[in-house]
């Protein structure tokens, strides 16, 4: 399938997972969710109401979010249900795995093009990317306090390597 110029490709189900997440933080209107996406992408993407509201309707129909009138009574505010909270945990893992797979698949290709690598070096990078992705998944599965400790140690080690790169 050819990708048309200007068309962005997103991981399947990512937008609904994001909507669930935002509604789990606090009740949100559809427009507030659009504005949040625009802010987080530095203005590069603002979902249209024709994208957000059908996603909200699907999530509401399946019982993952519920709607209530907002203070100005013109817009609905959406929040997650207990079923939505449980679904969010599942979708977070699914989206993470899909993003990891895309990164693992494409990173060696990008490295080959950018650095003009031969087959052996490309395969070597692919192996390292696979190990890195496996490591990231293990770290993400850790309890938050332990995950933070591992990340702090990793960042310290990376800073140590940076010194070698500058000199």
C-alpha positions as CSV (number, residue, x, y, z in Angstrom):
1,X,0.0,0.0,0.0
2,X,1.4,3.4,-1.0
3,X,1.4,6.2,1.5
4,X,0.3,9.5,0.1
5,X,2.3,12.6,0.9
6,X,1.1,14.2,4.1
7,X,-0.7,11.1,5.3
8,X,0.4,9.9,8.7
9,X,0.4,6.3,9.7
10,X,-0.4,5.5,13.3
11,X,-0.4,2.2,15.2
12,X,-3.8,0.6,15.1
13,X,-5.9,1.4,18.1
14,X,-3.5,4.0,19.4
15,X,-6.0,6.9,19.2
16,X,-8.7,5.0,21.2
17,X,-6.1,4.0,23.8
18,X,-5.0,7.6,24.1
19,X,-8.6,8.7,24.5
20,X,-9.2,6.1,27.2
21,X,-6.0,7.3,28.9
22,X,-7.0,11.0,28.8
23,X,-10.5,10.2,30.1
24,X,-9.0,8.1,32.9
25,X,-7.0,11.1,34.2
26,X,-10.0,13.4,34.5
27,X,-13.3,14.0,32.6
28,X,-12.6,15.4,29.2
29,X,-14.6,16.9,26.3
30,X,-13.8,15.8,22.8
31,X,-12.4,19.2,22.0
32,X,-10.1,19.1,25.0
33,X,-8.7,15.7,23.8
34,X,-8.1,17.3,20.3
35,X,-6.3,20.2,21.9
36,X,-4.2,17.8,24.0
37,X,-3.1,15.8,21.0
38,X,-2.2,19.1,19.2
39,X,-0.2,20.3,22.2
40,X,1.7,17.0,22.6
41,X,2.6,16.8,18.9
42,X,3.7,20.5,18.9
43,X,0.9,21.4,16.5
44,X,1.8,18.7,13.9
45,X,-1.5,16.8,14.4
46,X,-4.9,17.9,15.6
47,X,-7.5,15.1,15.2
48,X,-10.6,16.4,13.6
49,X,-14.0,16.2,15.4
50,X,-14.8,13.6,12.7
51,X,-12.1,11.4,14.1
52,X,-12.5,12.0,17.9
53,X,-16.2,11.9,18.3
54,X,-16.7,8.6,16.5
55,X,-13.9,7.1,18.7
56,X,-15.7,8.5,21.8
57,X,-19.0,7.0,20.5
58,X,-17.4,3.6,20.0
59,X,-15.9,3.6,23.5
60,X,-19.1,4.8,25.0
61,X,-21.2,2.2,23.2
62,X,-18.9,-0.6,24.4
63,X,-19.2,0.7,28.0
64,X,-15.5,1.7,28.4
65,X,-16.4,5.4,29.0
66,X,-19.4,7.3,30.1
67,X,-20.7,10.7,29.2
68,X,-22.0,13.5,31.4
69,X,-23.0,17.0,30.6
70,X,-20.2,19.5,31.0
71,X,-20.6,22.7,33.2
72,X,-21.7,24.7,30.2
73,X,-24.1,22.0,29.2
74,X,-23.1,22.3,25.5
75,X,-20.6,19.5,25.4
76,X,-20.3,16.1,27.0
77,X,-17.5,15.2,29.3
78,X,-16.2,11.7,29.1
79,X,-14.7,9.6,31.9
80,X,-13.6,5.9,32.0
81,X,-15.7,3.3,33.6
82,X,-14.2,0.4,35.6
83,X,-14.3,-1.7,32.5
84,X,-12.5,1.1,30.7
85,X,-9.8,1.2,33.3
86,X,-9.3,-2.6,32.8
87,X,-9.3,-2.2,29.0
88,X,-6.8,0.6,29.3
89,X,-4.3,-1.7,31.0
90,X,-4.6,-4.2,28.1
91,X,-4.4,-1.5,25.4
92,X,-1.3,0.1,26.9
93,X,0.5,-3.2,26.6
94,X,-0.8,-3.8,23.0
95,X,0.2,-0.4,21.8
96,X,3.6,-0.7,23.4
97,X,4.2,-4.0,21.7
98,X,3.1,-2.7,18.4
99,X,5.3,0.4,18.6
100,X,8.2,-1.7,19.7
101,X,7.7,-4.0,16.8
102,X,7.6,-1.1,14.3
103,X,10.8,0.4,15.9
104,X,12.6,-3.0,15.8
105,X,11.6,-3.6,12.2
106,X,12.4,-0.1,10.8
107,X,15.5,0.9,12.9
108,X,18.0,-1.4,10.9
109,X,16.6,-0.1,7.7
110,X,17.0,3.5,8.7
111,X,20.5,2.8,10.0
112,X,21.5,1.1,6.7
113,X,20.3,4.0,4.6
114,X,21.8,6.7,6.9
115,X,25.1,5.0,7.4
116,X,25.3,3.0,4.1
117,X,25.8,-0.3,5.9
118,X,26.4,-3.6,4.2
119,X,24.3,-6.8,5.0
120,X,26.6,-8.0,7.8
121,X,26.5,-4.7,9.7
122,X,22.8,-4.3,9.1
123,X,22.1,-7.7,10.6
124,X,24.4,-6.8,13.5
125,X,22.3,-3.7,14.2
126,X,19.1,-5.6,13.9
127,X,20.3,-8.0,16.6
128,X,21.2,-5.2,18.9
129,X,17.8,-3.5,18.3
130,X,16.1,-6.8,19.2
131,X,18.1,-7.0,22.5
132,X,17.4,-3.4,23.2
133,X,13.6,-3.8,22.7
134,X,13.6,-6.9,24.9
135,X,15.4,-5.0,27.6
136,X,13.0,-2.1,27.4
137,X,10.0,-4.4,27.8
138,X,11.6,-6.0,30.9
139,X,12.3,-2.6,32.4
140,X,8.7,-1.4,31.7
141,X,7.4,-4.5,33.5
142,X,9.2,-3.6,36.7
143,X,7.5,-2.0,39.6
144,X,7.7,1.8,39.3
145,X,10.4,2.3,42.0
146,X,12.7,-0.4,40.7
147,X,12.1,0.8,37.1
148,X,13.2,4.3,38.1
149,X,16.3,2.9,39.8
150,X,17.2,0.9,36.6
151,X,16.6,4.0,34.4
152,X,18.7,6.2,36.6
153,X,21.6,3.8,36.5
154,X,21.2,3.4,32.7
155,X,21.3,7.2,32.3
156,X,24.4,7.4,34.4
157,X,26.1,4.8,32.2
158,X,25.0,6.6,29.1
159,X,26.4,9.9,30.4
160,X,29.7,8.0,31.0
161,X,29.8,6.9,27.4
162,X,29.0,10.4,26.2
163,X,32.4,11.5,27.7
164,X,34.2,9.1,25.4
165,X,32.4,10.4,22.4
166,X,33.3,14.0,23.0
167,X,37.0,13.4,23.6
